[in-house]
Amino acid sequence: MKIGFIGVGTMGTHMAWNLIEAGHDLVIHDLRKEAADRHLKAGATWADSPWAVADQTDVVFTSLPGPPEVEAVVTGEAGLLSGLTAGKVYIDLSTNSPTMVCKLHGLLVAKGVQMLDAPVSGGPRGAHSKKLSLWVGGDRATYDRLLPVIQAIGDKPDYVGPIGAGSVAKLVHNCAGYAIQTALAEVFTMGVKAGVEPLALFKAVRNGAQGRRRTFDGMVDTFLPHVFEPPNFMLKLAHKDVTLATQLGRDVGVPMRLANLALADLTEALNRGWGNRDSRVAMVLQEERAGVEVKVPAEQLVDLD
């Protein structure tokens, strides 16, 4: 298949190369032609503009820094919008704004062009090895038809839902990761200041109950199915533990901003009379604030990869 690829930077260079290795005929554009040197030597064709990429191909991928760059490539002078014609497909691999994705989708659908948002996760190493997750939003039939092409880029594509859903999933993933990162910085500084070597703390975190499972596996037992009895670990015990941790932070002079927020939720849940329920029942408080229920039927939680 003749495929266009725009943006051969840190991630894009590997994803474009994977498409070449899969036997696809690539047309490439980037702000720097030299970034595509190895692709061109391998037989890819250079295009001087996004329009020229769209004009020569059936499917166009972009891998760009963010919403402003994606919008400029699609709607700018000599952009994709002027080159894509009915029946062609545009797939954005960037971490993008769902609002921007839906805006561009509306412009493209009006021309008979399908768009998929398919942000990736796995970093440059994953892009190089094709060990990438892709969360895809858009028309399901288009996704199914192009799945072999998408699989040439990453080994774990997943259809999430309508247009924009892929970008929502990526933002949830990334924000969760950085929130956890902040929490780990908080508790590790507390532990080191309390006199424990950081490697010993890492081993404690890695080999304890949370570390032995994947980060989010506990949600499958309780929060997602909304089953909080019998408890895996009672809320009143979690409240006691976080109380002790925040007290330790005060004792050694370490700010514990996130831990105190967690303690506030645990305290509110305890005051609801939920002390003997699973500790993750405190997450229900955020559902109430957001005005949405996060619930998955138990049968859909079996054999998750």
Steps between C-alpha positions, in 0.01 A plus 500: 500500500623851424514687829585856593691582817551850637733557795807276524625624834586302814198269470402546138836394360457149643130466417564605140785252480275220628256573218782476245615171652142372472520554125303821464590768246557816704476868408658716770495864604669676792619850578854363461564288194817359655287334770372264230841413353498131593139460391575655163805278457273201571269600215255747653396803294536859619211748475545875539171564682219324686280561195749312282500209747121480494485531123725196448366261765186324626577514872691776679652479848622795706728484803533853632567682830145612575173669397645818341731300274228253403257780418760680289584184303134425434353845437799718414617612160571192286357293787345156504149636477563628149658173384284232659208389284197280562588145600840585646586462869694722740644348821651723768752325725569814705394561859228747410207691647170310458339836418750560220456144373123543476538838330731357231283191465202720416694678225624173353172309513338783305738405216432126532830436682511278809722592794630281781672636810757242605744633762778262595675402822833326544762766440777499240617154607151360451466678167825344387401147608130535400404441863252785499146541624269694269163621627282559197184706467284543191296296255519131599483371143792723402699374799428136413597553136830668587588283800783317315660837423456618859652174627811574296556796733421343839417162647211608725240698306167538674180647361368732774189658349385792282725778378693665782478196728858399426626840610291486818650159584854632442445801725358278775805274471758778501339706774471193722868428447616847594268519800651171622847639428427801722368277777811280484727806523305606809519171688860424401624838629311432822657155533855617428468794739374254762831315466442215254719449191315562171583157356350333805187712454483403135517133592223551756277665240591255225460183706192600701139434407477793258833433331442129445194579290481732204414850615131495414415132551333566835232707329373185329421336835302784651455842340413404141235238593391711802543204733650610832406201715667288614794741532846420376625765742259685725453874469554554874842335473595708198393811693723400789798441268471830316448681832828352624678592174385862511599519866846374408520771235426762766754344736782522244387827338397371156194652327247226419252679275365199309502274803291752692252519212479121507452509877217752465315264265562202726372700797184606315439139395556384857245754620251352253518178701706314239785398732452127455468519120794474260727803513435581134142593590642847567529538122120518485525850651660626179221343297255706702699819439529430128136397463585175322513131593803298395368145485573194285298175503700228673488270198691758294787498752595137446834420335605860442841525334 
